Amino acid sequence: MEISLVGLLVLLVLSLIVGLIAQAIVRYPGGLLAATGTGFVGGLIGIMLARATGLPELLAVNVGGMRFPIAWAILGSILLLAVVSLVARGRTYRYG
């Protein structure tokens, strides 16, 4: 499967928006790069969960011949951030 440069940029922008929405819901601090990564990985997690449970794609957007279900990407990103915040909660770092 091939994706054009414009398709990749659109996918990254969608991942950024999904990641920012998930960060706002979970109240997890992070920058634009972290939000993009969270949206991309969370999108993969959400798509895998939806396919494993046999649920339909919700709010799907076509990007370069690929379908990107926005609702499942947001759900996957929320789950990813919840796990990361639970793991990172007990760790404190001291500088100096």
C-alpha positions as CSV (number, residue, x, y, z in Angstrom):
1,M,0.0,0.0,0.0
2,E,1.3,3.4,-1.0
3,I,0.4,6.8,0.4
4,S,1.3,10.1,-1.1
5,L,3.1,12.9,0.8
6,V,-0.1,14.9,1.0
7,G,-2.0,11.9,2.3
8,L,0.7,11.4,5.0
9,L,0.4,15.1,6.0
10,V,-3.4,14.8,6.3
11,L,-3.0,11.6,8.3
12,L,-0.5,13.4,10.7
13,V,-2.9,16.4,11.0
14,L,-5.8,14.1,11.8
15,S,-3.6,12.3,14.4
16,L,-2.7,15.6,15.9
17,I,-6.3,16.6,16.3
18,V,-7.2,13.2,17.8
19,G,-4.3,13.4,20.2
20,L,-5.2,16.9,21.3
21,I,-8.8,15.8,21.9
22,A,-7.6,12.8,24.0
23,Q,-5.2,15.0,26.0
24,A,-8.0,17.4,26.8
25,I,-10.3,14.6,27.9
26,V,-7.7,12.9,30.1
27,R,-6.1,16.2,31.1
28,Y,-2.7,14.9,30.2
29,P,-0.1,17.5,29.6
30,G,1.9,17.3,26.4
31,G,3.0,19.2,23.3
32,L,2.1,18.9,19.7
33,L,4.6,16.1,18.9
34,A,3.3,14.1,21.9
35,A,-0.3,14.7,20.7
36,T,0.6,13.5,17.2
37,G,2.2,10.4,18.4
38,T,-0.6,9.7,20.8
39,G,-3.2,10.2,18.1
40,F,-1.4,7.9,15.7
41,V,-0.7,5.1,18.1
42,G,-4.1,5.5,19.7
43,G,-5.7,5.3,16.3
44,L,-4.0,2.0,15.7
45,I,-5.1,0.7,19.1
46,G,-8.7,1.9,18.5
47,I,-8.9,0.3,15.1
48,M,-7.6,-3.0,16.4
49,L,-10.1,-3.0,19.2
50,A,-13.0,-2.1,16.9
51,R,-12.0,-4.9,14.4
52,A,-11.5,-7.5,17.2
53,T,-14.9,-6.8,18.7
54,G,-16.6,-6.5,15.3
55,L,-17.9,-3.0,15.8
56,P,-18.5,-0.7,12.8
57,E,-16.3,2.2,11.9
58,L,-17.6,5.5,13.2
59,L,-16.8,8.9,11.6
60,A,-14.4,7.3,9.1
61,V,-12.3,9.6,6.9
62,N,-10.6,8.4,3.7
63,V,-7.0,9.4,3.5
64,G,-5.1,8.2,0.5
65,G,-7.3,5.1,0.1
66,M,-7.0,4.3,3.8
67,R,-10.0,4.7,6.2
68,F,-9.2,6.5,9.5
69,P,-12.1,6.1,11.9
70,I,-12.0,9.2,14.1
71,A,-14.2,7.9,16.9
72,W,-12.1,4.7,17.5
73,A,-8.9,6.7,17.2
74,I,-10.1,9.0,20.0
75,L,-11.1,6.1,22.1
76,G,-7.8,4.3,21.5
77,S,-5.9,7.5,22.3
78,I,-7.8,7.9,25.6
79,L,-7.0,4.4,26.6
80,L,-3.3,4.9,25.7
81,L,-3.1,8.1,27.8
82,A,-4.9,6.5,30.7
83,V,-2.4,3.6,30.8
84,V,0.5,6.0,30.4
85,S,-0.8,8.2,33.2
86,L,-1.3,5.2,35.5
87,V,2.2,3.9,34.9
88,A,3.8,7.4,35.3
89,R,1.8,8.4,38.4
90,G,4.1,6.6,40.9
91,R,7.3,7.9,39.4
92,T,8.8,11.2,40.6
93,Y,12.0,12.6,39.2
94,R,14.4,14.8,41.1
95,Y,16.8,17.1,39.3
96,G,19.8,18.5,41.0
